[in-house]
Amino acid sequence: MSEIRAIGSGIEWSARQETLRAEPWGPDAIRVRSCLGPVLDGLPGALAEAPPPFTPAVAEAGENAARLVNGRLTAELTTGDAHGQAVLRFTRTDTGSELLAEQPIHFWWPGPRLFTPGGNGYHRLEQYFRGYEGERLYGLGQHAHGLLDQKGTVIDLVQRNGEVTIPFLLSSRGYGLLWNSPAIGRVELAANGTRWAADSARQIDYWITAGTPGQILARYADVTGHVPVLPEWAAGFWQSKLRYRNQDELLEVAREYSKRGLPLAVIVTDYFHWTHLGDWKFDPAEWPDPAALTAELAEMGVKLMVSVWPSVSPASENYPQMRDRGLLIGTEFGPLAQATWPDKGISVPVDVAFYDATNPGAREFVWSRVRDNYLRPYGIDVWWLDACEPELRPAFQGNLRYHAGPGLEVGNMYPREHARAFYEGMAAEGRAETVALVRSAWSGSQRYGAALWSGDIPATFASMRAQIRAGLNVAISGIPWWTMDIGGFHGGDPGDPEYRELIVRWFQFGAFCPIFRLHGNREPRMPFGLSQTGGPNEPWSFGDEAYACITAVMFLRERLRPYIMEQMRAAHETGMPPMRPLFVDFPADPLAWEADDAYMFGPDLLVAPVASYGARHREVYLPAGAEWADAWSGEPAAADSTVLVAAPLDRIPLFLRDCASLPIHPGTG
């Protein structure tokens, strides 16, 4: 026997121990939860504790059906089959056309939701939806498969280096869906249906909204958090290489920038600058006077960013206290060890633990060490949160116990909570601006000042092409601040002609990303270990022709900084990412949904990177619904057409929209 009822402004169905609830959650949006037993509140998730204000929704319940209308989105619940299974269908309120519908797995049993018991109230959870011919799906974080449209893929919902799980997708059919669970699992975007799965969790929980891409992104930001305004300095150029081994090496590079008159906003002290992993402080043998270092950099207008890892060596001075206070991630079996890593003064790699970022006390403890060893004495306030997936070896979340719950249920939220430690710590110190460069993220990371970079990627043209699509999917996933290692991370010979062309083309692409940042482990590379440094990786490292092209684009970025900051303020206010696929601005143009190698950078500029060796022309699609002009020549170009554009080595194809005026040429602005 099933029962349908109205509850407040929502609707609820129950039968055979299952409870299904649909309730309005912000304007034009509905949250759905399903559980064996009563619906559970307070489980870890991405949604804010309470929805943003919205016009009251209308809920109607009958004997075998119910209806919930919330702005643009309507949910219809039916139990019409012989077995009384509840199925939800979502439609556009104005037209009644179907956006998305749950699909039963089998005509008899089970229905669209499957609970396979795992014991102690936990289940393998599966949620099925109908498949639609011609549907395109975007978002889902950052992945190396090189696709923008992810229909037809299987995506693991797990954090890995370069594979970032953010379980939000946007459909060409006019809806956005958040799988509101940090559980380890997967999503299958097949032709015959979509299946979301959690390996071990207690409740199905998803949120859906309707509208244009811009409206969907705005609603998503409203319920998961708005990004802060990017600080002005962070829109400049960030210099990094695998590792500057000591204070003198780093200062030598910063002084060379100053001598050459090149713009520089940030320079990086990378890993192994510490005494022991988990001490979170400078090794005085390599960094004898951080106060003098930061003072000289400040005179040049340069900030120092330090690498902060979440791992803790048994040799660290903090390890005994963190172990005894339960501030490290626990294990079901075996010692408190989740990876092996080199540490100073020890001849072999050691077993290290990770602090538990889901534990408020652990976040406060780690921040206190960072604050006392970097911020207060030296004024360092820019953080590189590397390996924050966390980088488990082996990657077995099933053995982990977090403060927030079992690893399989909550593991994907770790990088968000790690960024939270620094955001809340900075706020407690009265610092209004927080920028944390992170290698992994989850839904909501944006509200804690997380700038995502794409991890350790190859130094190839193929990799660069994949990065364009990865960055656009990150934007759709609600993370407006994104960057990658210009030139790739793994390799790249500064003396090789092909690599020199690659680094030029990658600089041109990087200048039109939210964060403009160089990094990489160049040739000649060294074996992994404490003495690593990597080959030269500064703008002057790649020959005179490349240097001229690179510096030209660095100064172009400087001229565009006022425009970029306008987009950063818009991202904060509306959730609109600065870098976005063409379909966000031109949703009525079907071909804009297919374009995957060009993008809008703010509303006025279309960017078309060149990502093939030897290319001196490329085709660019210019969407319908705007007037276009070549930003370099000023020549008009036809909308709703594909044009062949000249792309000499010193030029990236750019198009201005609707007579916009931007300082593209030197001497303008």
C-alpha positions in Angstrom: 0.0 0.0 0.0 1.5 3.3 -1.0 0.6 6.8 0.2 1.0 10.2 -1.4 0.7 13.4 0.6 1.6 17.1 0.5 4.2 18.1 3.1 4.6 21.9 3.5 5.3 23.1 0.0 6.5 19.7 -1.2 5.2 16.3 -1.9 6.1 12.9 -0.4 5.4 9.2 -1.3 6.0 6.2 0.8 5.6 2.4 0.3 7.5 -0.8 1.1 9.8 1.1 3.5 10.9 3.6 0.9 10.2 7.3 1.4 10.5 9.7 -1.6 10.3 13.4 -1.0 10.4 16.3 -3.6 10.5 19.8 -2.3 11.2 23.3 -3.7 14.8 24.3 -3.1 15.4 27.8 -4.3 13.8 29.5 -7.4 13.0 27.2 -10.3 14.5 24.2 -8.5 13.5 21.0 -6.7 15.4 18.8 -4.3 14.6 15.1 -4.3 15.5 12.6 -1.6 14.8 8.9 -1.3 15.6 6.6 1.6 14.6 3.3 3.2 12.8 4.7 6.2 12.2 8.4 6.9 14.1 11.0 4.9 17.4 12.0 6.6 18.4 15.5 7.3 22.0 16.7 8.0 23.9 14.3 5.8 27.1 15.7 4.1 26.3 17.3 0.8 26.8 20.3 -1.4 23.6 22.2 -0.9 23.4 25.0 1.7 21.6 24.1 4.8 18.6 26.2 3.8 17.4 27.1 0.3 17.6 30.7 -1.0 14.4 32.7 -0.9 11.8 31.9 -3.6 8.2 32.5 -4.5 6.1 29.9 -2.8 5.6 26.8 -4.8 2.3 25.0 -5.4 2.0 21.3 -4.4 -1.0 19.1 -5.1 -1.4 15.5 -4.0 -4.0 12.9 -5.1 -4.5 9.2 -4.6 -2.1 8.0 -7.4 -0.3 11.2 -8.5 1.1 14.5 -7.2 2.4 17.7 -8.7 4.8 20.3 -7.6 5.2 23.6 -9.4 8.2 25.8 -8.6 8.7 28.6 -11.1 10.1 27.3 -14.4 10.2 23.7 -13.1 7.3 21.3 -12.5 7.7 17.8 -10.9 5.0 15.2 -11.6 4.9 12.0 -9.4 2.9 9.0 -10.6 2.3 5.5 -9.2 0.2 4.2 -12.1 1.7 0.8 -12.7 0.6 -2.5 -11.1 3.4 -2.5 -8.6 2.8 1.0 -7.2 6.3 2.3 -8.0 6.7 6.0 -7.7 8.3 7.7 -10.7 9.2 11.4 -11.0 9.0 13.4 -14.2 10.2 17.0 -14.6 8.8 19.4 -17.2 9.0 23.0 -18.2 6.1 24.8 -16.4 5.3 27.1 -19.4 5.1 24.4 -22.1 4.7 21.1 -20.3 7.6 19.7 -22.3 9.6 17.0 -20.7 13.1 17.9 -19.4 14.0 14.7 -17.6 12.2 11.7 -16.2 13.1 8.9 -13.9 13.1 5.5 -15.7 12.4 2.2 -14.0 15.2 -0.2 -14.3 12.8 -3.1 -15.1 9.1 -3.3 -15.9 8.5 -5.3 -12.7 11.2 -4.5 -10.1 13.1 -2.5 -9.2 11.8 1.0 -10.1 14.0 4.0 -11.0 15.8 3.7 -7.6 17.7 0.7 -6.3 18.9 0.1 -2.8 21.3 -2.9 -2.5 22.1 -3.4 1.2 25.6 -3.2 2.4 24.9 -3.5 6.1 24.3 -1.1 9.0 21.9 1.1 7.1 24.3 1.6 4.1 23.4 0.6 0.6 24.8 0.7 -2.9 22.4 3.4 -4.4 21.4 3.7 -8.0 19.2 6.3 -9.6 18.1 5.9 -13.2 16.8 8.5 -15.7 15.6 8.3 -19.3 18.0 8.8 -22.2 17.3 11.3 -24.9 18.5 11.2 -28.5 20.5 14.3 -29.3 21.0 15.4 -25.7 24.3 17.0 -24.8 25.7 17.0 -21.3 28.4 19.2 -19.8 30.1 19.8 -16.5 31.0 17.0 -14.1 34.2 18.6 -13.0 37.5 18.1 -14.9 38.5 15.0 -16.8 41.3 14.1 -19.2 39.2 12.4 -21.8 39.3 15.4 -24.1 35.5 15.8 -24.5 33.3 18.8 -23.9 30.0 17.0 -24.5 30.1 14.0 -22.2 27.1 12.1 -23.4 28.2 8.5 -23.9 30.9 8.5 -21.3 31.2 6.7 -17.9 32.7 9.0 -15.3 34.1 7.7 -12.0 32.9 9.9 -9.1 36.2 9.9 -7.2 39.0 12.4 -6.7 42.3 11.7 -8.5 45.3 13.8 -9.7 43.9 15.5 -12.9 40.4 13.9 -12.4 38.2 16.2 -10.4 34.8 15.1 -9.4 32.1 17.8 -9.2 28.8 15.9 -9.7 26.8 18.7 -11.5 25.8 18.5 -15.1 24.1 20.9 -17.5 21.9 19.5 -20.3 21.1 20.9 -23.7 17.5 20.1 -22.9 17.4 23.0 -20.4 18.0 21.5 -17.0 20.9 21.3 -14.6 21.3 18.4 -12.1 23.4 18.1 -9.0 24.0 14.6 -7.5 24.1 15.9 -3.9 26.3 13.2 -2.5 30.1 13.1 -1.8 30.0 9.3 -2.0 32.4 7.4 -4.2 30.6 6.1 -7.2 30.1 6.7 -10.9 27.7 8.2 -13.5 26.9 6.5 -16.8 25.6 8.8 -19.5 24.4 6.1 -21.9 22.2 6.3 -25.0 19.5 4.2 -23.2 19.6 6.1 -20.0 21.6 7.8 -17.3 22.6 6.0 -14.1 24.0 7.7 -11.0 25.5 5.3 -8.5 27.0 5.6 -5.0 29.0 2.6 -3.7 27.9 3.0 -0.1 25.6 5.7 1.2 22.4 6.1 3.1 20.2 8.2 0.9 19.6 9.3 -2.7 19.7 13.0 -3.0 19.6 15.2 -6.1 18.7 18.8 -7.0 17.4 19.9 -10.4 16.7 23.3 -11.9 15.5 24.6 -15.3 16.3 27.5 -17.6 18.9 28.8 -20.0 22.5 27.9 -19.3 23.1 31.3 -17.6 20.0 30.9 -15.4 21.0 27.4 -14.5 24.5 28.5 -13.5 23.0 31.3 -11.4 20.6 29.0 -9.5 23.5 26.5 -8.9 25.7 29.2 -7.4 22.8 30.3 -5.2 22.5 26.9 -3.6 26.2 25.8 -3.4 27.8 29.2 -2.8 29.1 32.2 -4.8 32.8 32.6 -5.5 34.4 35.7 -3.8 35.6 38.5 -6.0 39.1 37.6 -7.3 41.7 40.0 -5.8 43.2 42.4 -8.3 46.7 41.0 -7.9 45.6 37.5 -8.7 44.6 38.5 -12.3 48.3 39.0 -13.0 51.0 36.5 -14.1 52.0 33.6 -11.8 55.6 32.2 -12.2 56.5 28.6 -11.1 58.6 25.7 -12.1 58.9 22.2 -10.6 60.9 23.5 -7.7 63.1 26.5 -6.7 65.3 24.7 -4.3 66.2 27.6 -2.1 65.8 31.3 -1.4 68.6 32.4 -3.7 67.3 30.5 -6.7 63.8 32.0 -6.3 65.1 35.5 -5.8 67.3 35.3 -8.8 64.3 34.6 -11.0 62.2 37.4 -9.5 65.1 39.9 -9.9 65.4 38.9 -13.6 61.7 39.6 -14.1 62.2 43.0 -12.6 65.4 43.7 -14.7 63.5 42.8 -17.9 60.4 44.8 -16.9 58.1 41.9 -17.2 54.8 41.7 -15.3 54.9 39.3 -12.3 52.2 39.0 -9.6 53.1 35.7 -7.9 56.1 33.4 -7.6 56.0 30.0 -5.9 57.9 28.1 -3.3 56.9 24.5 -4.1 57.2 21.2 -2.2 60.1 20.1 0.0 60.7 23.6 1.3 59.7 22.3 4.7 61.7 20.7 7.5 59.5 17.6 7.6 56.3 16.9 5.8 53.5 18.1 8.1 55.6 20.7 9.9 54.3 23.4 7.7 57.3 25.7 8.0 60.4 26.7 6.1 63.6 24.7 6.3 66.1 27.3 7.5 69.0 25.5 5.7 67.4 26.4 2.3 65.2 29.4 3.3 67.4 31.2 5.9 65.6 34.6 5.9 61.9 34.4 4.7 61.3 37.9 6.1 64.0 39.4 3.8 62.7 37.3 0.9 59.1 38.4 1.2 60.2 42.1 1.8 62.2 42.2 -1.4 59.4 40.5 -3.3 56.9 43.0 -1.9 59.1 45.9 -3.2 58.8 44.4 -6.7 55.0 44.1 -6.3 55.2 40.2 -6.1 53.5 37.9 -3.7 55.1 34.6 -2.5 52.9 31.5 -2.7 53.8 28.5 -0.6 52.9 24.9 -1.1 51.0 23.4 1.7 50.3 19.6 1.6 47.7 17.9 3.8 50.0 14.9 4.5 51.9 14.4 7.8 55.1 12.4 8.3 55.7 10.4 11.5 58.9 12.5 11.8 56.9 15.7 11.9 56.7 17.6 15.2 53.0 17.7 14.8 52.4 14.0 14.2 52.1 12.8 17.8 49.6 15.4 18.9 47.5 15.0 15.7 47.5 11.2 16.1 46.5 11.4 19.8 43.8 14.0 19.3 42.2 12.1 16.4 43.0 14.8 13.8 44.3 12.4 11.2 42.1 10.4 8.8 41.4 7.1 10.6 41.5 3.6 9.0 39.3 0.6 9.4 42.3 -1.8 9.1 46.1 -1.2 9.5 48.1 1.8 10.7 47.4 5.4 10.2 49.1 5.5 6.8 47.5 6.5 3.4 50.6 7.1 1.2 54.4 6.9 1.1 56.5 9.9 0.6 60.2 11.1 0.8 61.0 13.1 4.0 64.2 14.9 5.0 66.7 13.0 7.2 65.2 9.6 6.3 66.9 7.4 3.7 63.7 5.6 2.4 60.2 6.8 1.8 58.0 6.9 4.9 54.4 6.0 5.5 52.5 9.3 5.9 48.9 10.1 7.0 46.6 12.9 6.0 44.9 15.3 8.3 41.1 15.0 8.4 39.8 18.1 6.7 36.2 17.1 7.5 37.1 17.6 11.2 36.6 21.2 12.3 39.3 20.7 15.0 41.8 19.3 12.5 41.1 22.3 10.2 41.8 24.7 13.0 45.0 22.9 14.0 46.5 22.9 10.6 45.5 26.5 10.0 47.1 27.5 13.3 50.5 26.1 12.2 50.2 27.7 8.7 49.2 31.0 10.3 52.0 31.0 12.8 54.7 29.8 10.4 53.8 31.7 7.2 51.1 34.4 7.6 51.9 36.2 10.8 55.7 36.3 10.7 56.2 36.8 6.9 52.9 38.1 5.6 52.5 35.1 3.2 48.8 34.9 2.3 48.6 32.9 -1.0 48.3 29.1 -0.6 49.0 26.2 -3.0 47.0 23.3 -1.7 48.7 20.5 -3.6 47.7 16.8 -3.5 44.4 17.7 -1.9 42.3 14.8 -3.4 43.9 13.6 -1.0 46.6 11.7 -3.0 46.1 8.2 -1.5 48.4 5.3 -2.3 46.6 3.0 -2.7 43.4 4.9 -3.5 41.2 2.8 -1.3 38.5 5.0 0.3 36.8 2.0 1.8 39.5 1.7 4.4 39.2 5.3 5.6 37.2 6.8 8.5 36.6 10.5 8.4 35.1 12.7 11.0 32.2 13.3 8.6 31.6 9.5 8.0 33.0 6.4 6.2 35.3 7.0 3.3 33.0 5.5 0.7 30.2 7.8 1.8 32.0 11.2 2.1 35.4 10.9 0.5 34.8 13.3 -2.4 34.2 16.3 -0.2 37.8 16.3 1.2 39.2 19.0 -1.1 36.4 21.3 -0.5 36.8 21.0 3.3 40.6 21.5 2.9 40.0 24.8 1.1 37.5 25.7 3.8 40.2 25.5 6.5 42.2 28.3 4.7 39.2 30.4 3.9 37.9 30.4 7.4 41.3 30.8 8.9 42.1 33.8 6.8 38.7 35.3 7.7 39.4 34.8 11.4 42.6 36.8 10.8 40.6 39.7 9.3 41.8 38.8 5.8 39.0 39.5 3.3 40.8 38.0 0.3 41.6 34.3 0.1 43.1 32.6 -3.0 44.0 28.9 -2.7 45.3 27.0 -5.7 43.9 23.5 -5.5 44.5 20.3 -7.4 41.1 19.0 -6.6 37.6 20.4 -5.8 34.1 19.4 -5.1 30.8 21.2 -5.5 30.9 24.3 -3.3 34.7 24.7 -3.4 34.2 28.0 -5.2 32.8 29.7 -2.1 36.1 29.1 -0.2 38.3 30.9 -2.7 39.5 27.8 -4.5 41.3 28.3 -7.8 41.4 24.8 -9.5 44.3 23.8 -11.7 44.3 20.7 -13.8 47.0 18.6 -12.2 50.0 16.9 -13.7 49.3 16.9 -17.4 51.5 16.0 -20.4 53.5 18.6 -22.3 51.9 17.9 -25.8 49.6 19.6 -28.2 47.1 16.8 -27.7 47.1 17.6 -24.0 46.6 21.3 -24.7 43.6 20.5 -26.8 42.1 18.4 -24.0 42.7 21.3 -21.5 40.5 23.7 -23.5 37.5 21.3 -23.0 38.5 20.5 -19.4 38.5 24.1 -18.5 35.1 24.7 -20.1 33.6 21.8 -18.2 35.0 23.2 -15.0 33.3 26.5 -15.7 30.0 24.7 -16.2 30.6 22.8 -12.9 30.5 26.1 -10.9 34.2 26.8 -10.5 34.9 30.2 -12.1 38.6 30.3 -11.1 40.5 27.8 -13.3 44.0 27.4 -14.7 46.5 24.8 -15.9 50.3 24.3 -16.1 51.1 26.4 -19.2 53.3 24.2 -21.3 52.1 21.0 -19.5 53.7 19.5 -16.4 55.4 16.3 -17.6 58.4 17.2 -19.7 59.0 19.7 -22.5 62.5 20.4 -23.8 63.1 24.2 -23.9 65.5 23.7 -26.7 63.2 21.7 -29.0 61.6 23.7 -31.8 58.2 21.9 -31.5 58.1 22.4 -27.8 59.0 26.1 -28.2 56.0 26.5 -30.5 53.8 24.6 -28.0 54.8 26.9 -25.1 54.0 29.9 -27.2 50.5 28.6 -28.2 49.9 27.5 -24.6 50.8 31.0 -23.3 48.3 32.5 -25.7 45.6 30.1 -24.4 46.7 30.7 -20.8 46.4 34.5 -21.1 42.6 34.0 -21.7 42.0 31.8 -18.7 40.8 33.1 -15.4 44.2 32.5 -13.8 47.4 33.1 -15.9 50.0 30.7 -14.6 53.2 28.9 -15.7 54.4 25.7 -14.2 56.1 22.4 -15.2 58.8 19.8 -14.8 60.9 20.7 -17.9 63.8 18.8 -19.4 66.4 17.8 -18.2 64.2 16.2 -15.5 65.7 14.6 -12.4 64.6 11.4 -10.5 61.9 12.1 -8.0 63.3 13.1 -4.7 64.4 15.8 -2.3 66.9 17.3 -4.7 64.6 17.7 -7.6 64.4 21.1 -9.4 63.4 20.5 -13.0 64.7 22.3 -16.1 64.4 26.0 -16.8 60.8 27.3 -17.1 60.9 31.1 -17.3 59.7 33.1 -20.3 63.3 33.7 -21.5 64.0 29.9 -21.4 62.7 29.0 -24.8 64.7 31.1 -27.3 64.4 34.6 -28.8 61.4 34.1 -31.1 59.4 32.4 -28.4 60.4 35.1 -25.9 59.0 37.8 -28.1 55.7 36.0 -28.6 55.4 35.1 -24.9 56.1 38.6 -23.6 53.7 40.1 -26.1 50.9 38.0 -24.7 51.9 38.8 -21.1 51.5 42.5 -21.8 48.2 41.8 -23.6 47.0 40.1 -20.4 48.0 43.2 -18.5 46.0 45.5 -20.8 43.0 43.3 -20.4 43.1 43.2 -16.6 40.3 45.8 -16.0 38.0 43.8 -18.3 39.0 40.6 -16.6 38.2 42.1 -13.2 34.7 43.0 -14.5 34.1 39.4 -15.3 35.4 38.3 -11.9 32.9 40.6 -10.2 30.1 39.2 -12.4 31.2 35.7 -11.4 30.8 36.7 -7.7 27.4 38.3 -8.2 25.7 36.0 -10.7 27.7 32.8 -10.9 28.6 33.4 -14.5 32.2 32.1 -15.1 34.6 34.3 -17.1 35.6 31.5 -19.4 32.6 29.6 -20.8 31.4 27.5 -23.8 29.8 29.4 -26.6 26.3 27.9 -25.8 26.2 29.8 -22.5 26.0 33.1 -24.4 24.2 31.8 -27.5 21.8 29.0 -26.3 19.5 29.5 -29.3 22.2 28.6 -31.8 22.4 24.7 -32.2 26.0 24.9 -33.5 27.1 26.8 -30.4 26.4 23.6 -28.5 28.8 21.7 -30.7 31.7 24.1 -30.6 34.4 22.6 -28.3 37.7 24.4 -29.3 36.7 28.0 -28.9 35.0 29.9 -26.1 33.8 33.2 -24.7 36.0 35.1 -22.3 33.5 37.4 -20.8 30.6 38.6 -23.0 32.7 40.6 -25.5 35.5 38.3 -26.6 35.6 35.0 -28.5 38.9 33.1 -28.1 40.0 30.4 -30.5 43.3 28.9 -29.3 45.7 27.3 -31.8 46.6 23.8 -30.5 48.2 22.0 -33.5 51.9 22.0 -34.3 52.7 24.0 -37.4 49.2 25.5 -37.8 49.1 29.0 -39.2 45.4 29.1 -39.9 42.4 27.7 -38.1 38.6 27.6 -38.6 36.4 29.4 -36.1 32.6 29.2 -35.7 31.0 32.5 -35.0 27.6 32.1 -33.4 24.4 33.6 -34.6 22.8 36.4 -32.7 25.7 38.8 -32.6 27.9 41.0 -34.9 31.5 39.9 -35.0 34.8 41.6 -35.9 38.4 40.3 -36.0 40.0 41.8 -32.9 43.4 42.2 -34.6 42.3 43.6 -38.0 38.9 45.1 -37.2 37.5 43.4 -40.2 33.8 42.3 -39.8 33.0 38.6 -39.9 29.8 36.9 -40.7 27.8 35.4 -37.8 26.4 31.9 -38.0 29.4 30.9 -40.1 32.7 29.1 -39.9 35.6 31.4 -41.0 39.2 30.6 -41.8 41.4 32.8 -39.7 45.1 33.6 -40.1 47.1 32.5 -37.0 50.8 33.4 -37.3 52.9 32.2 -34.4 52.6 35.6 -32.6 48.8 35.7 -32.7 45.9 33.9 -31.2 42.6 34.3 -33.1 40.2 36.7 -31.3 36.8 38.1 -32.2 35.0 41.1 -30.7 31.3 40.9 -30.2 28.8 43.7 -31.1 31.3 46.5 -31.6 33.0 45.9 -28.3 36.2 47.8 -27.7 39.1 46.1 -25.9 42.8 47.0 -25.7 44.1 44.1 -27.9 46.8 46.1 -29.6 49.9 47.5 -27.8 49.4 51.2 -27.0 45.6 50.8 -26.5 43.8 50.7 -23.2 
